[in-house]
Amino acid sequence: MTDNELKQEILRLKKEKNAVILGHYYQRHEIQELSDYVGDSLALAQEAQRTEADIIVFCGVHFMAETAKILNPGRKVLLPDMEASCSLAESCKADEFAAFKAQHPGHMVISYINCSAEIKALSDLICTSGNAEKLVRSLPEDQKIIFAPDRNLGGYINSVTGHKMVLWNGVCTVHDAMQAESVLQLKAEYPDAPVIAHPECNPALLKVADFIGSTKAMLNYIQRSGSGRVIVATETGILYEMKRLCPDKEFITLRDNKSCACDDCSYMKLNTLDKLYHCLRDEQPEILMSDAMIEAARRPIVRMLDMSRQLGIIK
């Protein structure tokens, strides 16, 4: 089938099966175009809760589909390609992390939502890149904390809060590979362009950024910025939404300096129109989890949401 035929079949199957398609900001543009909702992983999982869909098709990576299942245990959750993993989530294996946790008794475990259900189940509190700083600031200064799995995000939160969280040594290989030198070359070429970066980037790059924030925060920044061009240090899939929101602005990525093609997540790009079509047609691959795992992984997410409401981060 042609792409147009695939799109028509996907829309037909979605209606026939009462399904909702969720697309992460880093997905291929044709996937984002077909998605009922586009956003980051937690927002999409919550959006699914507000629908009456029988089937949730999560176009993202594995841990994101797991989060959707955790928050929607009564729904069938599908992932177009079960091989769509995440380098950050893969960097933190449950057995190794359990041993690490045992080496630090008395520590509260805060895990970035970009982790497996098994790691969530070993955690006391989940955070996102958007609320991590406020959640950590709300805790007593003498609270001992393990932060997993992203050492870059955890190190950034340590630097802005003054906490001395113990960091698990994991990274998103896409963000971590982005180099400050590439950014500086682009800044020299485009001195009027502010640099916006995701806190999963390495510390050297974050030092040369003009704005550091979550995917959603970066989208908000470009809309209020008076700059006609912006240097973007995050996964390239975000450009589709940036151009949709600000069609008159120019967005420059690290690959534009011709020395780096590191800002593309191969896992995110595994989901295609063809795989989405077969996923809906066959209702496979499906995310399956035990009730015990769902409940254990759900508790720290609910705690995060409750704290976020108390802190006024969300309503």
C-alpha positions as CSV (number, residue, x, y, z in Angstrom):
1,M,0.0,0.0,0.0
2,T,1.0,3.6,-0.6
3,D,1.5,5.9,2.4
4,N,-1.9,7.5,1.7
5,E,-3.6,4.1,1.5
6,L,-1.9,3.2,4.8
7,K,-3.2,6.4,6.4
8,Q,-6.7,5.7,5.3
9,E,-6.6,2.2,6.6
10,I,-5.2,3.3,9.9
11,L,-8.0,5.8,10.3
12,R,-10.6,3.2,9.4
13,L,-9.3,0.7,11.8
14,K,-9.0,3.3,14.6
15,K,-12.7,4.1,14.2
16,E,-13.7,0.5,13.8
17,K,-11.9,-0.7,16.9
18,N,-12.5,2.4,19.1
19,A,-8.8,3.1,19.4
20,V,-6.8,6.2,20.3
21,I,-3.4,6.8,18.8
22,L,-0.9,8.6,21.0
23,G,2.3,10.0,19.4
24,H,5.4,11.2,21.2
25,Y,7.0,14.4,20.1
26,Y,10.0,12.4,18.8
27,Q,8.1,10.2,16.4
28,R,8.3,10.5,12.6
29,H,6.2,13.4,11.3
30,E,3.8,11.1,9.5
31,I,3.0,9.4,12.8
32,Q,2.5,12.7,14.6
33,E,0.1,13.8,11.8
34,L,-2.1,10.7,12.4
35,S,-2.0,10.8,16.2
36,D,-5.0,11.9,18.2
37,Y,-2.7,13.4,20.8
38,V,0.9,14.4,20.6
39,G,3.0,15.1,23.7
40,D,5.5,13.7,26.2
41,S,5.1,10.2,27.7
42,L,3.2,11.1,31.0
43,A,0.9,13.6,29.4
44,L,-0.1,11.1,26.7
45,A,-0.7,8.3,29.3
46,Q,-2.9,10.8,31.2
47,E,-4.7,11.9,28.0
48,A,-5.6,8.2,27.4
49,Q,-7.3,8.1,30.8
50,R,-9.6,10.9,29.6
51,T,-10.8,9.0,26.6
52,E,-13.3,6.2,26.2
53,A,-11.1,4.2,23.8
54,D,-10.9,0.5,24.2
55,I,-7.5,0.3,22.6
56,I,-4.5,2.6,23.2
57,V,-1.8,2.6,20.5
58,F,1.3,4.2,21.9
59,C,3.6,5.4,19.2
60,G,6.7,5.9,21.3
61,V,9.1,3.6,23.1
62,H,8.5,0.6,25.4
63,F,8.6,2.3,28.8
64,M,6.1,4.9,27.6
65,A,3.6,2.2,26.5
66,E,4.2,0.5,29.9
67,T,3.3,3.8,31.7
68,A,0.1,4.0,29.6
69,K,-0.7,0.5,30.7
70,I,0.1,1.3,34.4
71,L,-2.3,4.2,34.3
72,N,-4.9,2.4,32.2
73,P,-4.8,-1.2,33.4
74,G,-8.2,-2.0,32.0
75,R,-7.4,-1.0,28.4
76,K,-5.5,-2.9,25.7
77,V,-2.2,-1.1,25.1
78,L,-0.3,-1.7,21.9
79,L,3.2,-0.7,20.7
80,P,3.8,-0.8,17.0
81,D,7.3,-2.1,17.4
82,M,8.2,-4.0,20.5
83,E,11.9,-3.4,19.7
84,A,11.4,0.3,20.3
85,S,13.4,0.4,23.5
86,C,15.2,3.3,25.1
87,S,19.0,3.6,25.8
88,L,18.3,5.3,29.1
89,A,15.8,2.7,30.3
90,E,18.1,-0.1,29.1
91,S,21.0,1.4,31.1
92,C,19.2,0.6,34.4
93,K,18.5,-3.1,34.9
94,A,16.3,-4.1,37.8
95,D,18.6,-6.6,39.4
96,E,21.6,-4.3,39.3
97,F,19.6,-1.3,40.5
98,A,18.1,-3.4,43.4
99,A,21.7,-4.2,44.5
100,F,22.7,-0.5,44.1
101,K,19.7,0.5,46.3
102,A,20.7,-2.0,49.0
103,Q,24.1,-0.4,49.1
104,H,22.5,2.9,50.1
105,P,20.1,2.2,53.0
106,G,18.0,5.0,54.3
107,H,17.9,6.7,50.8
108,M,14.7,7.7,49.1
109,V,14.6,6.6,45.5
110,I,13.5,9.1,42.9
111,S,13.3,7.7,39.4
112,Y,12.9,9.7,36.2
113,I,9.8,8.4,34.3
114,N,12.1,7.3,31.5
115,C,12.7,3.9,33.1
116,S,11.1,0.4,33.0
117,A,8.1,-0.7,35.1
118,E,10.5,-2.8,37.2
119,I,12.6,0.3,38.2
120,K,9.4,2.3,38.9
121,A,8.3,-0.6,41.2
122,L,11.7,-0.2,43.1
123,S,11.1,3.6,43.5
124,D,9.5,5.8,46.1
125,L,8.8,8.7,43.7
126,I,8.7,9.2,40.0
127,C,9.5,12.5,38.4
128,T,9.6,14.1,34.9
129,S,12.1,16.4,33.5
130,G,9.5,19.2,33.9
131,N,8.8,18.6,37.6
132,A,12.0,17.1,39.0
133,E,13.5,20.3,40.3
134,K,10.3,21.3,42.2
135,L,9.8,17.9,43.6
136,V,13.4,17.7,44.9
137,R,13.2,21.2,46.3
138,S,10.1,20.3,48.3
139,L,11.9,17.5,50.2
140,P,13.9,18.2,53.4
141,E,17.5,19.3,52.8
142,D,18.8,16.4,54.8
143,Q,16.8,13.8,52.9
144,K,19.1,11.2,51.4
145,I,18.2,10.5,47.8
146,I,19.1,8.1,45.0
147,F,18.3,9.5,41.6
148,A,17.9,7.1,38.7
149,P,18.5,6.4,35.9
150,D,19.8,9.6,34.2
151,R,23.0,11.0,35.7
152,N,22.8,14.1,33.5
153,L,19.3,15.1,34.7
154,G,20.2,14.1,38.2
155,G,23.4,16.1,38.1
156,Y,21.6,19.1,36.7
157,I,19.0,18.9,39.5
158,N,21.8,18.7,42.1
159,S,23.4,21.8,40.6
160,V,20.3,24.0,40.8
161,T,18.9,22.7,44.1
162,G,22.1,22.1,46.2
163,H,21.1,18.6,47.0
164,K,23.7,15.8,46.8
165,M,21.7,13.0,45.4
166,V,23.4,9.8,44.7
167,L,23.3,9.2,40.9
168,W,22.8,6.0,39.0
169,N,25.2,6.0,36.1
170,G,22.8,6.0,33.1
171,V,22.3,8.3,30.1
172,C,20.2,8.8,27.1
173,T,22.8,8.1,24.4
174,V,21.2,10.6,22.0
175,H,21.3,13.5,24.4
176,D,24.6,12.6,26.0
177,A,26.4,12.4,22.7
178,M,25.5,16.0,21.8
179,Q,28.7,18.1,22.1
180,A,29.2,21.6,23.5
181,E,31.7,22.2,20.7
182,S,29.0,21.7,18.1
183,V,26.7,24.1,19.9
184,L,29.5,26.7,20.2
185,Q,30.2,26.5,16.4
186,L,26.5,27.1,15.7
187,K,26.4,30.0,18.2
188,A,29.3,31.6,16.3
189,E,27.5,31.1,13.0
190,Y,24.2,32.3,14.4
191,P,25.0,34.8,17.3
192,D,21.4,36.0,17.5
193,A,20.0,32.5,18.1
194,P,19.5,31.3,21.7
195,V,20.4,27.7,22.5
196,I,17.7,25.6,24.2
197,A,18.6,22.2,25.6
198,H,17.0,19.3,27.3
199,P,18.5,18.5,30.8
200,E,19.3,15.0,29.6
201,C,22.2,16.6,27.7
202,N,25.7,16.3,29.2
203,P,26.9,19.0,31.7
204,A,29.3,20.7,29.2
205,L,26.5,21.3,26.7
206,L,24.2,22.5,29.4
207,K,26.7,25.1,30.4
208,V,26.5,26.8,27.0
209,A,22.7,26.7,26.8
210,D,20.6,29.8,27.2
211,F,17.6,27.8,28.3
212,I,17.3,24.3,29.9
213,G,14.0,22.6,30.1
214,S,11.7,19.7,29.3
215,T,10.3,19.1,25.9
216,K,7.1,21.0,26.9
217,A,9.1,23.8,28.4
218,M,11.1,24.2,25.2
219,L,7.9,24.4,23.2
220,N,6.6,27.1,25.5
221,Y,10.0,28.9,25.2
222,I,10.0,29.2,21.4
223,Q,6.5,30.6,21.4
224,R,7.3,33.4,23.8
225,S,10.8,34.1,22.5
226,G,11.3,37.1,20.3
227,S,14.1,35.4,18.4
228,G,13.5,34.5,14.8
229,R,15.8,31.5,15.0
230,V,16.7,29.0,17.7
231,I,19.4,26.4,18.2
232,V,17.7,23.2,19.4
233,A,19.7,20.6,21.4
234,T,17.3,17.7,21.7
235,E,15.9,14.9,19.5
236,T,15.0,16.0,16.0
237,G,11.4,14.7,16.1
238,I,10.5,17.8,18.1
239,L,11.0,20.0,15.0
240,Y,7.7,18.9,13.6
241,E,5.8,20.4,16.5
242,M,8.1,23.5,16.7
243,K,7.4,24.3,13.1
244,R,3.7,23.7,13.6
245,L,3.6,26.1,16.5
246,C,6.0,28.7,15.0
247,P,6.0,28.4,11.2
248,D,7.9,31.7,10.7
249,K,10.8,30.7,12.9
250,E,14.0,28.9,11.9
251,F,15.1,26.0,14.0
252,I,18.7,24.9,13.9
253,T,19.9,21.5,15.1
254,L,23.3,20.1,15.8
255,R,23.3,18.2,12.6
256,D,23.3,21.6,10.8
257,N,27.0,22.1,11.6
258,K,27.7,19.0,9.5
259,S,29.8,17.5,12.3
260,C,27.1,15.5,14.2
261,A,24.2,13.3,13.3
262,C,23.7,12.4,16.9
263,D,20.3,14.0,17.5
264,D,18.1,11.3,16.1
265,C,16.8,8.5,18.2
266,S,16.8,5.3,16.2
267,Y,14.5,3.6,18.7
268,M,11.9,6.4,18.3
269,K,12.0,6.1,14.5
270,L,11.3,2.3,14.6
271,N,7.6,3.0,14.5
272,T,6.4,3.4,10.9
273,L,3.0,3.8,9.1
274,D,3.2,0.2,8.0
275,K,3.9,-1.1,11.6
276,L,1.1,1.1,12.9
277,Y,-1.3,-0.3,10.4
278,H,-0.4,-3.9,11.2
279,C,-0.5,-3.1,14.9
280,L,-4.1,-1.9,14.7
281,R,-5.2,-4.6,12.3
282,D,-3.8,-7.5,14.4
283,E,-4.0,-5.8,17.8
284,Q,-0.4,-6.8,18.4
285,P,2.2,-6.4,19.9
286,E,0.4,-5.9,23.2
287,I,1.9,-4.6,26.5
288,L,1.2,-7.3,29.1
289,M,2.0,-6.8,32.8
290,S,1.0,-8.6,36.0
291,D,-1.5,-6.9,38.3
292,A,1.2,-6.9,41.0
293,M,3.7,-5.1,38.8
294,I,1.1,-2.6,37.6
295,E,0.2,-1.7,41.2
296,A,3.8,-1.5,42.4
297,A,4.8,0.7,39.5
298,R,1.7,2.8,39.9
299,R,2.3,3.9,43.5
300,P,5.3,6.2,42.9
301,I,3.6,7.7,39.9
302,V,0.5,8.5,42.0
303,R,2.7,10.0,44.7
304,M,4.3,12.2,42.0
305,L,0.9,13.4,40.8
306,D,-0.3,14.0,44.4
307,M,2.8,16.0,45.2
308,S,2.6,17.9,42.0
309,R,-0.9,19.0,42.8
310,Q,0.1,20.0,46.3
311,L,2.9,22.1,44.9
312,G,0.7,23.7,42.3
313,I,2.7,22.2,39.4
314,I,-0.5,20.6,38.0
315,K,-4.2,21.2,38.9
